[in-house]
Amino acid sequence: MTEQLLAGKTGVVFGVANKRSIAWAIAKAWAGAGARLIFNYQGERLKENVEELVGEFGSDTPLYPCDVSRDEEIDTFFEHVRGHTARLDLLLHSVAFAPREALEGDFLSTSREAFRTAHDISAYSLVALARAAAPLMTEGGSILAMTYYGAEKVVPHYNVMGVAKASLEASTRYLAYDLGPKKIRVNCISAGPVQTLAARGISGFSSMLKHYQERAPLQRSCDPAELGQTGLFLASDGAAAITGQVIYVDGGYQIMGM
């Protein structure tokens, strides 16, 4: 039954870096449910990786460069999208970045430039991509972003990325309000710690995983396939009345006080 959930729908996927990317897990779930997908890649360094992965969906799967910090590249990307489809139904934003030095030491030491960069790429880009996608979502749509518990509570060493994720979550709510009349839904998945390329940049990541095993009700975090299934649900008509929400997929860790 799930293979038909997204039949006839077209989506754009931002943020696949390699096979361990959460974006890749969600893209596989969307494609497996019948969606036709168009991918971005961030810079030539990642092109070959992403090209090889999306080849699983067929050699003709569209793939275009897009640096989400540059409006002209976003415009060009969506011009390419229009060459493939007149209608868009889905958008996945799985993009975040902060300079490595900002994820070490204390938050107090965050430079102005690191703060600006983290917010531009991790939060404002959702607004920019939603603005570009919305005119193509003529029959409504689902926009999905990835966040983390560090937006709500202090996670040592997550620093400016936690503040940027808080901005992302607030942006999701305001976008949900603006786009609701067009039947476009905007939600976040807050994933527990997962072994990804981005996670490796966070100091103390392995102890974070161990902490979830000790404290979360399910005694674990989550795995990419589970995030894929949550992404599938939020993209489907089963979530037609859900917008502006943060859905926690973290083994229940978020409910714990101690």
Short mmCIF file of the C-alpha atoms (twelve columns), coordinates in Angstrom:
data_MODEL
# 
_entry.id   MODEL 
# 
loop_
_atom_site.group_PDB 
_atom_site.id 
_atom_site.type_symbol 
_atom_site.label_atom_id 
_atom_site.label_alt_id 
_atom_site.label_comp_id 
_atom_site.label_asym_id 
_atom_site.label_seq_id 
_atom_site.Cartn_x 
_atom_site.Cartn_y 
_atom_site.Cartn_z 
_atom_site.pdbx_PDB_model_num 
ATOM 1   C CA . MET A 1   0.000  0.000  0.000   1 
ATOM 2   C CA . THR A 2   2.780  2.493  0.883   1 
ATOM 3   C CA . GLU A 3   4.144  2.355  -2.655  1 
ATOM 4   C CA . GLN A 4   1.092  4.317  -3.801  1 
ATOM 5   C CA . LEU A 5   1.028  6.945  -1.041  1 
ATOM 6   C CA . LEU A 6   2.854  9.542  -3.153  1 
ATOM 7   C CA . ALA A 7   1.970  8.278  -6.629  1 
ATOM 8   C CA . GLY A 8   1.812  11.140 -9.121  1 
ATOM 9   C CA . LYS A 9   3.614  13.563 -6.801  1 
ATOM 10  C CA . THR A 10  6.846  15.413 -7.574  1 
ATOM 11  C CA . GLY A 11  9.337  16.622 -4.981  1 
ATOM 12  C CA . VAL A 12  12.626 18.435 -4.644  1 
ATOM 13  C CA . VAL A 13  15.246 17.207 -2.183  1 
ATOM 14  C CA . PHE A 14  17.933 19.479 -0.704  1 
ATOM 15  C CA . GLY A 15  20.715 18.120 1.452   1 
ATOM 16  C CA . VAL A 16  21.786 14.667 0.320   1 
ATOM 17  C CA . ALA A 17  25.531 14.356 0.953   1 
ATOM 18  C CA . ASN A 18  26.045 10.597 1.144   1 
ATOM 19  C CA . LYS A 19  24.188 7.345  1.824   1 
ATOM 20  C CA . ARG A 20  24.049 8.072  5.570   1 
ATOM 21  C CA . SER A 21  22.288 11.413 5.076   1 
ATOM 22  C CA . ILE A 22  18.863 11.766 6.668   1 
ATOM 23  C CA . ALA A 23  17.835 13.446 3.403   1 
ATOM 24  C CA . TRP A 24  18.720 10.253 1.565   1 
ATOM 25  C CA . ALA A 25  16.618 8.126  3.935   1 
ATOM 26  C CA . ILE A 26  13.604 10.363 3.355   1 
ATOM 27  C CA . ALA A 27  14.216 10.558 -0.411  1 
ATOM 28  C CA . LYS A 28  14.269 6.739  -0.592  1 
ATOM 29  C CA . ALA A 29  10.985 6.548  1.316   1 
ATOM 30  C CA . TRP A 30  9.389  9.166  -0.954  1 
ATOM 31  C CA . ALA A 31  10.609 7.472  -4.129  1 
ATOM 32  C CA . GLY A 32  9.525  4.072  -2.823  1 
ATOM 33  C CA . ALA A 33  6.033  5.488  -2.341  1 
ATOM 34  C CA . GLY A 34  5.856  6.626  -5.961  1 
ATOM 35  C CA . ALA A 35  7.166  10.206 -5.882  1 
ATOM 36  C CA . ARG A 36  9.293  11.582 -8.702  1 
ATOM 37  C CA . LEU A 37  12.245 13.497 -7.264  1 
ATOM 38  C CA . ILE A 38  14.647 16.244 -8.302  1 
ATOM 39  C CA . PHE A 39  17.864 16.684 -6.289  1 
ATOM 40  C CA . ASN A 40  20.350 19.429 -5.524  1 
ATOM 41  C CA . TYR A 41  24.024 19.052 -4.757  1 
ATOM 42  C CA . GLN A 42  26.142 21.554 -2.860  1 
ATOM 43  C CA . GLY A 43  29.340 22.167 -4.796  1 
ATOM 44  C CA . GLU A 44  31.383 19.966 -7.111  1 
ATOM 45  C CA . ARG A 45  32.952 18.107 -4.193  1 
ATOM 46  C CA . LEU A 46  29.647 16.364 -3.442  1 
ATOM 47  C CA . LYS A 47  28.373 16.013 -6.995  1 
ATOM 48  C CA . GLU A 48  29.819 12.560 -7.654  1 
ATOM 49  C CA . ASN A 49  28.466 11.167 -4.369  1 
ATOM 50  C CA . VAL A 50  24.947 12.430 -4.977  1 
ATOM 51  C CA . GLU A 51  25.044 11.453 -8.661  1 
ATOM 52  C CA . GLU A 52  25.883 7.865  -7.744  1 
ATOM 53  C CA . LEU A 53  23.117 7.674  -5.128  1 
ATOM 54  C CA . VAL A 54  20.305 9.167  -7.190  1 
ATOM 55  C CA . GLY A 55  21.299 6.833  -10.015 1 
ATOM 56  C CA . GLU A 56  19.429 4.199  -7.978  1 
ATOM 57  C CA . PHE A 57  16.229 5.898  -9.116  1 
ATOM 58  C CA . GLY A 58  17.280 5.802  -12.778 1 
ATOM 59  C CA . SER A 59  20.033 7.482  -14.773 1 
ATOM 60  C CA . ASP A 60  17.611 10.223 -15.847 1 
ATOM 61  C CA . THR A 61  16.935 11.429 -12.269 1 
ATOM 62  C CA . PRO A 62  17.381 15.232 -12.389 1 
ATOM 63  C CA . LEU A 63  20.261 16.642 -10.343 1 
ATOM 64  C CA . TYR A 64  21.353 20.290 -10.322 1 
ATOM 65  C CA . PRO A 65  23.799 22.430 -8.346  1 
ATOM 66  C CA . CYS A 66  22.346 24.818 -5.798  1 
ATOM 67  C CA . ASP A 67  24.119 26.748 -3.074  1 
ATOM 68  C CA . VAL A 68  21.185 27.719 -0.831  1 
ATOM 69  C CA . SER A 69  23.044 30.808 0.430   1 
ATOM 70  C CA . ARG A 70  22.841 32.354 -3.060  1 
ATOM 71  C CA . ASP A 71  19.466 33.579 -4.329  1 
ATOM 72  C CA . GLU A 72  20.566 33.453 -7.947  1 
ATOM 73  C CA . GLU A 73  21.434 29.750 -7.634  1 
ATOM 74  C CA . ILE A 74  18.035 29.047 -6.047  1 
ATOM 75  C CA . ASP A 75  16.362 30.880 -8.953  1 
ATOM 76  C CA . THR A 76  18.359 28.869 -11.504 1 
ATOM 77  C CA . PHE A 77  17.597 25.590 -9.708  1 
ATOM 78  C CA . PHE A 78  13.853 26.230 -9.836  1 
ATOM 79  C CA . GLU A 79  14.090 27.230 -13.505 1 
ATOM 80  C CA . HIS A 80  15.487 23.716 -14.046 1 
ATOM 81  C CA . VAL A 81  12.610 22.292 -11.985 1 
ATOM 82  C CA . ARG A 82  10.106 24.052 -14.230 1 
ATOM 83  C CA . GLY A 83  11.739 22.302 -17.169 1 
ATOM 84  C CA . HIS A 84  10.699 18.964 -15.653 1 
ATOM 85  C CA . THR A 85  7.316  19.713 -14.112 1 
ATOM 86  C CA . ALA A 86  4.628  22.367 -13.974 1 
ATOM 87  C CA . ARG A 87  3.614  21.285 -10.477 1 
ATOM 88  C CA . LEU A 88  5.510  20.570 -7.293  1 
ATOM 89  C CA . ASP A 89  4.077  18.708 -4.294  1 
ATOM 90  C CA . LEU A 90  6.994  18.133 -1.920  1 
ATOM 91  C CA . LEU A 91  10.104 19.908 -0.688  1 
ATOM 92  C CA . LEU A 92  12.687 18.509 1.722   1 
ATOM 93  C CA . HIS A 93  15.071 20.939 3.427   1 
ATOM 94  C CA . SER A 94  17.867 18.976 5.115   1 
ATOM 95  C CA . VAL A 95  20.508 21.671 5.071   1 
ATOM 96  C CA . ALA A 96  22.559 23.037 7.961   1 
ATOM 97  C CA . PHE A 97  26.023 24.466 8.426   1 
ATOM 98  C CA . ALA A 98  28.099 26.303 10.986  1 
ATOM 99  C CA . PRO A 99  31.860 26.834 10.925  1 
ATOM 100 C CA . ARG A 100 33.638 24.019 12.794  1 
ATOM 101 C CA . GLU A 101 35.182 26.388 15.336  1 
ATOM 102 C CA . ALA A 102 31.664 27.500 16.355  1 
ATOM 103 C CA . LEU A 103 30.824 23.901 17.342  1 
ATOM 104 C CA . GLU A 104 33.741 23.686 19.752  1 
ATOM 105 C CA . GLY A 105 34.275 25.511 23.008  1 
ATOM 106 C CA . ASP A 106 31.494 27.710 24.383  1 
ATOM 107 C CA . PHE A 107 28.589 29.572 22.764  1 
ATOM 108 C CA . LEU A 108 29.801 32.855 24.265  1 
ATOM 109 C CA . SER A 109 32.751 32.778 21.862  1 
ATOM 110 C CA . THR A 110 30.574 32.606 18.727  1 
ATOM 111 C CA . SER A 111 31.777 35.178 16.214  1 
ATOM 112 C CA . ARG A 112 29.383 37.486 14.411  1 
ATOM 113 C CA . GLU A 113 30.292 35.848 11.111  1 
ATOM 114 C CA . ALA A 114 29.711 32.305 12.417  1 
ATOM 115 C CA . PHE A 115 26.330 33.391 13.808  1 
ATOM 116 C CA . ARG A 116 25.343 34.955 10.494  1 
ATOM 117 C CA . THR A 117 26.521 31.979 8.441   1 
ATOM 118 C CA . ALA A 118 24.728 29.414 10.626  1 
ATOM 119 C CA . HIS A 119 21.425 31.303 10.439  1 
ATOM 120 C CA . ASP A 120 21.694 32.061 6.734   1 
ATOM 121 C CA . ILE A 121 22.352 28.480 5.636   1 
ATOM 122 C CA . SER A 122 20.473 26.567 8.339   1 
ATOM 123 C CA . ALA A 123 17.345 28.720 8.758   1 
ATOM 124 C CA . TYR A 124 16.916 31.480 6.166   1 
ATOM 125 C CA . SER A 125 17.437 28.996 3.326   1 
ATOM 126 C CA . LEU A 126 14.121 27.337 4.275   1 
ATOM 127 C CA . VAL A 127 12.350 30.662 3.709   1 
ATOM 128 C CA . ALA A 128 14.140 31.197 0.385   1 
ATOM 129 C CA . LEU A 129 13.387 27.672 -0.875  1 
ATOM 130 C CA . ALA A 130 9.755  27.824 0.257   1 
ATOM 131 C CA . ARG A 131 9.312  31.157 -1.539  1 
ATOM 132 C CA . ALA A 132 10.680 29.660 -4.758  1 
ATOM 133 C CA . ALA A 133 8.665  26.420 -4.471  1 
ATOM 134 C CA . ALA A 134 5.292  27.843 -3.414  1 
ATOM 135 C CA . PRO A 135 4.235  29.159 -6.867  1 
ATOM 136 C CA . LEU A 136 4.673  25.610 -8.229  1 
ATOM 137 C CA . MET A 137 2.603  24.054 -5.424  1 
ATOM 138 C CA . THR A 138 -0.630 24.825 -7.236  1 
ATOM 139 C CA . GLU A 139 -2.539 21.956 -5.612  1 
ATOM 140 C CA . GLY A 140 -1.097 22.345 -2.135  1 
ATOM 141 C CA . GLY A 141 2.032  20.649 -0.891  1 
ATOM 142 C CA . SER A 142 4.221  19.521 1.967   1 
ATOM 143 C CA . ILE A 143 7.469  21.230 2.991   1 
ATOM 144 C CA . LEU A 144 9.626  19.365 5.464   1 
ATOM 145 C CA . ALA A 145 12.703 20.558 7.389   1 
ATOM 146 C CA . MET A 146 15.100 18.749 9.724   1 
ATOM 147 C CA . THR A 147 15.763 20.007 13.230  1 
ATOM 148 C CA . TYR A 148 17.183 18.774 16.534  1 
ATOM 149 C CA . TYR A 149 16.434 18.967 20.281  1 
ATOM 150 C CA . GLY A 150 19.305 21.451 20.677  1 
ATOM 151 C CA . ALA A 151 16.845 24.068 19.377  1 
ATOM 152 C CA . GLU A 152 14.759 23.675 22.542  1 
ATOM 153 C CA . LYS A 153 17.290 22.816 25.258  1 
ATOM 154 C CA . VAL A 154 21.008 23.369 25.698  1 
ATOM 155 C CA . VAL A 155 23.122 20.568 24.220  1 
ATOM 156 C CA . PRO A 156 26.789 21.224 25.070  1 
ATOM 157 C CA . HIS A 157 28.911 21.989 21.990  1 
ATOM 158 C CA . TYR A 158 25.872 22.307 19.688  1 
ATOM 159 C CA . ASN A 159 26.203 26.040 20.350  1 
ATOM 160 C CA . VAL A 160 25.178 28.360 17.503  1 
ATOM 161 C CA . MET A 161 23.610 25.475 15.575  1 
ATOM 162 C CA . GLY A 162 21.035 25.099 18.365  1 
ATOM 163 C CA . VAL A 163 20.179 28.783 18.083  1 
ATOM 164 C CA . ALA A 164 19.934 28.482 14.281  1 
ATOM 165 C CA . LYS A 165 17.670 25.421 14.621  1 
ATOM 166 C CA . ALA A 166 15.427 27.413 16.985  1 
ATOM 167 C CA . SER A 167 15.204 30.024 14.221  1 
ATOM 168 C CA . LEU A 168 14.398 27.257 11.729  1 
ATOM 169 C CA . GLU A 169 11.559 25.956 13.917  1 
ATOM 170 C CA . ALA A 170 10.096 29.456 14.355  1 
ATOM 171 C CA . SER A 171 10.408 30.030 10.603  1 
ATOM 172 C CA . THR A 172 8.474  26.796 10.046  1 
ATOM 173 C CA . ARG A 173 5.566  28.134 12.096  1 
ATOM 174 C CA . TYR A 174 5.474  31.494 10.317  1 
ATOM 175 C CA . LEU A 175 5.717  29.800 6.911   1 
ATOM 176 C CA . ALA A 176 2.914  27.425 7.898   1 
ATOM 177 C CA . TYR A 177 0.744  30.456 8.648   1 
ATOM 178 C CA . ASP A 178 1.594  32.263 5.409   1 
ATOM 179 C CA . LEU A 179 1.234  29.209 3.175   1 
ATOM 180 C CA . GLY A 180 -1.766 27.580 4.870   1 
ATOM 181 C CA . PRO A 181 -4.337 29.298 2.608   1 
ATOM 182 C CA . LYS A 182 -2.567 27.685 -0.384  1 
ATOM 183 C CA . LYS A 183 -2.898 24.260 1.327   1 
ATOM 184 C CA . ILE A 184 0.868  24.072 1.688   1 
ATOM 185 C CA . ARG A 185 1.936  22.455 4.959   1 
ATOM 186 C CA . VAL A 186 5.284  23.127 6.640   1 
ATOM 187 C CA . ASN A 187 6.644  20.848 9.365   1 
ATOM 188 C CA . CYS A 188 9.900  19.811 11.051  1 
ATOM 189 C CA . ILE A 189 11.196 16.416 12.062  1 
ATOM 190 C CA . SER A 190 13.370 16.618 15.161  1 
ATOM 191 C CA . ALA A 191 15.642 13.611 14.862  1 
ATOM 192 C CA . GLY A 192 17.587 12.072 17.690  1 
ATOM 193 C CA . PRO A 193 21.334 11.609 17.158  1 
ATOM 194 C CA . VAL A 194 22.115 9.670  13.965  1 
ATOM 195 C CA . GLN A 195 25.535 8.783  12.539  1 
ATOM 196 C CA . THR A 196 25.758 11.261 9.640   1 
ATOM 197 C CA . LEU A 197 28.499 13.338 8.041   1 
ATOM 198 C CA . ALA A 198 27.188 16.436 9.866   1 
ATOM 199 C CA . ALA A 199 27.105 14.651 13.235  1 
ATOM 200 C CA . ARG A 200 30.826 13.949 13.050  1 
ATOM 201 C CA . GLY A 201 31.464 17.673 13.383  1 
ATOM 202 C CA . ILE A 202 29.817 17.793 16.826  1 
ATOM 203 C CA . SER A 203 32.192 17.337 19.739  1 
ATOM 204 C CA . GLY A 204 31.159 14.485 22.073  1 
ATOM 205 C CA . PHE A 205 28.747 12.897 19.611  1 
ATOM 206 C CA . SER A 206 29.401 9.304  20.739  1 
ATOM 207 C CA . SER A 207 28.637 10.162 24.379  1 
ATOM 208 C CA . MET A 208 25.414 11.785 23.162  1 
ATOM 209 C CA . LEU A 209 24.331 8.483  21.580  1 
ATOM 210 C CA . LYS A 210 25.158 6.626  24.813  1 
ATOM 211 C CA . HIS A 211 23.126 9.157  26.804  1 
ATOM 212 C CA . TYR A 212 20.042 8.440  24.667  1 
ATOM 213 C CA . GLN A 213 20.472 4.703  25.295  1 
ATOM 214 C CA . GLU A 214 20.511 5.393  29.031  1 
ATOM 215 C CA . ARG A 215 17.750 8.024  29.230  1 
ATOM 216 C CA . ALA A 216 15.261 7.691  26.343  1 
ATOM 217 C CA . PRO A 217 12.104 5.628  27.077  1 
ATOM 218 C CA . LEU A 218 12.901 3.354  24.104  1 
ATOM 219 C CA . GLN A 219 16.534 3.150  25.265  1 
ATOM 220 C CA . ARG A 220 17.825 4.340  21.904  1 
ATOM 221 C CA . SER A 221 17.731 7.246  19.481  1 
ATOM 222 C CA . CYS A 222 16.403 6.457  15.980  1 
ATOM 223 C CA . ASP A 223 17.655 5.133  12.674  1 
ATOM 224 C CA . PRO A 224 17.509 6.699  9.209   1 
ATOM 225 C CA . ALA A 225 14.807 4.317  7.933   1 
ATOM 226 C CA . GLU A 226 12.487 5.434  10.754  1 
ATOM 227 C CA . LEU A 227 13.083 9.067  9.824   1 
ATOM 228 C CA . GLY A 228 12.272 8.100  6.233   1 
ATOM 229 C CA . GLN A 229 8.919  6.671  7.294   1 
ATOM 230 C CA . THR A 230 8.074  9.782  9.339   1 
ATOM 231 C CA . GLY A 231 9.008  11.920 6.323   1 
ATOM 232 C CA . LEU A 232 6.723  9.775  4.189   1 
ATOM 233 C CA . PHE A 233 3.824  10.219 6.599   1 
ATOM 234 C CA . LEU A 234 4.255  14.018 6.741   1 
ATOM 235 C CA . ALA A 235 4.373  14.151 2.927   1 
ATOM 236 C CA . SER A 236 1.222  12.061 2.556   1 
ATOM 237 C CA . ASP A 237 -2.465 12.884 2.745   1 
ATOM 238 C CA . GLY A 238 -2.484 11.116 6.118   1 
ATOM 239 C CA . ALA A 239 -0.916 14.284 7.547   1 
ATOM 240 C CA . ALA A 240 -3.250 16.648 5.671   1 
ATOM 241 C CA . ALA A 241 -4.240 18.522 8.860   1 
ATOM 242 C CA . ILE A 242 -0.731 18.753 10.346  1 
ATOM 243 C CA . THR A 243 1.238  21.950 9.814   1 
ATOM 244 C CA . GLY A 244 3.631  24.169 11.753  1 
ATOM 245 C CA . GLN A 245 4.646  21.249 13.970  1 
ATOM 246 C CA . VAL A 246 7.883  19.747 15.242  1 
ATOM 247 C CA . ILE A 247 7.588  15.942 15.274  1 
ATOM 248 C CA . TYR A 248 10.130 14.255 17.556  1 
ATOM 249 C CA . VAL A 249 11.636 10.979 16.339  1 
ATOM 250 C CA . ASP A 250 14.090 10.366 19.145  1 
ATOM 251 C CA . GLY A 251 13.109 7.282  21.128  1 
ATOM 252 C CA . GLY A 252 11.019 9.559  23.378  1 
ATOM 253 C CA . TYR A 253 14.027 11.415 24.783  1 
ATOM 254 C CA . GLN A 254 12.296 14.789 24.424  1 
ATOM 255 C CA . ILE A 255 9.640  13.968 27.054  1 
ATOM 256 C CA . MET A 256 12.166 13.325 29.824  1 
ATOM 257 C CA . GLY A 257 12.820 15.801 32.623  1 
ATOM 258 C CA . MET A 258 15.544 13.718 34.272  1 
# 
